[in-house]
Amino acid sequence: MNRRQFLIQTGLLSTSTIMSVGLHGLAVKAAAPKNSKRLIVIFLRGAVDGLNVIVPYQEANYYQSRPKIAIPKPGLQGGAIDLDGRFGLHPALIAIAPLWQQGTLAFAHACGSPDPTRSHFEAQDYMESGTPGKNKTPDGWMNRLLSVISANSPVQALNGGTSTPRILSGKMAVASFRLGKNASRPIAIDKPQIGTAFDRLYSDSDQLGQAYRESRAARQTLLANLDAEMKAANNGAPLADGFPGDATQLGRLMARDSSIQLAFLALGGWDTHINQGSSQGQLAARLRPLGQGLANLVQGLGDVYSESAIVVISEFGRTVRENGNGGTDHGHGNAMWLLGGNIKGGKVYGEWPGLDESQLYQKRDLAVTTDFRDVIATLLQSHLRLDGEKVDRVFPGYQSNRIVGLVSTVDS
């Protein structure tokens, strides 16, 4: 096994880092300045049913199309939580309802990719690359974002997981951390004898040696923060399994280390073709920990939440009509979730196209009236304060339209 293979297999370097070493080289990192603005992206893989998350309860066609799985109107048993007199929140998401009342939670409905694909693989690839319809884009939009805001910190961008996702792939190095209660479990490189031996092996000044030392420093920083957080939580008890625990962990990590500016987590299991359920059932069982996890993330961020933006996105929506198996099939338009101290919440953004058959995309799906890149570009401009040239580098070849009023720090 050569040195590069070892670094990849131990998890100290991702393949994207190795690529950056080979093609561009890595400069010695200087001390990173403190960053005040944060962006966290949660990707729901499998296509969550946005129509049952943000319920258009004033639409008669919604109930006619979903006799078994529709969420009842507000005020009825198992009914949606009223948001604005038109839309309601799935009752399993009650944990984030206070954020709506506080004005830091919003949604953009009828949102998504302009590409018509119904393939999970293609749709996720397009959303993560930020170039719908183009399958040869070499990097992800969050990696390009990192390149335009980079302050040369080894932990400026965090990935929750052991492999680098498409959205973070590219020439910029990204720090990954394990999820769950084993997040801080030592690996071979953490043993003093092995660590010391490899420190000597990579002590030279070539590019691979520099990359090793950078990644070693990033891991040591993460382990120190994780260990401190684990001891503080419940008097040293391990975190709960699943997203609520992971979200708490991430929030406290970001609150503790001001150099962490970007973070990404992905959650699977949203492809509800059968037995989706209504207020109770399969979808509700997945939404409940998601909502609790988001509430935990906000709590973990603490004061940092005021300078953070959290985006929840999925590759596409689902059919308006339920299928014969009590589920929904691959659709088009969906709802994006937006949380943060500067988000002008308490509002459902976007142009609602309606659910009459003549208004549906291909006579079966919620139409997309807002490109997902418009929502993200608005956050890049108004929250991260990037100029137009830098936004263009994140989403090359796309002329974005700002969502007026979404971020409170910019005059609408």
Protein Blocks (a to p, Z undefined) as FASTA:
>chain_A
ZZklmmmmnopacfklmmmmmmnopaddddddddfbdcdddddehiaafklmmccfkbmk
lmmmmmmlpccdehiahiacdfklpaccdfklmmmmmmmmnopaccdehiacfbfbfbfk
lmmmmmmnopghiakbfbdfklmmmmmmogoiaklpccedjbdcfklgcjbdcddddehj
klmgccfklpmklmmmmmmmmmpmbfklmmmmmmmmmmmmmmmmmmmmmmmngghiacde
hjklmmmmmmmmmmmmmmbmbdcdddehiacfbhnbpmbcjklmmmmmmmmmmmmmmmmn
mmmmmmcccddddfbdcdfbdcfkopacddfbdcdddedjklcghiaedjdebjafklpg
hhlaccdfbdfklmmmmmmmmmnopafklmmmmmghiacdddehkamkbcZZ
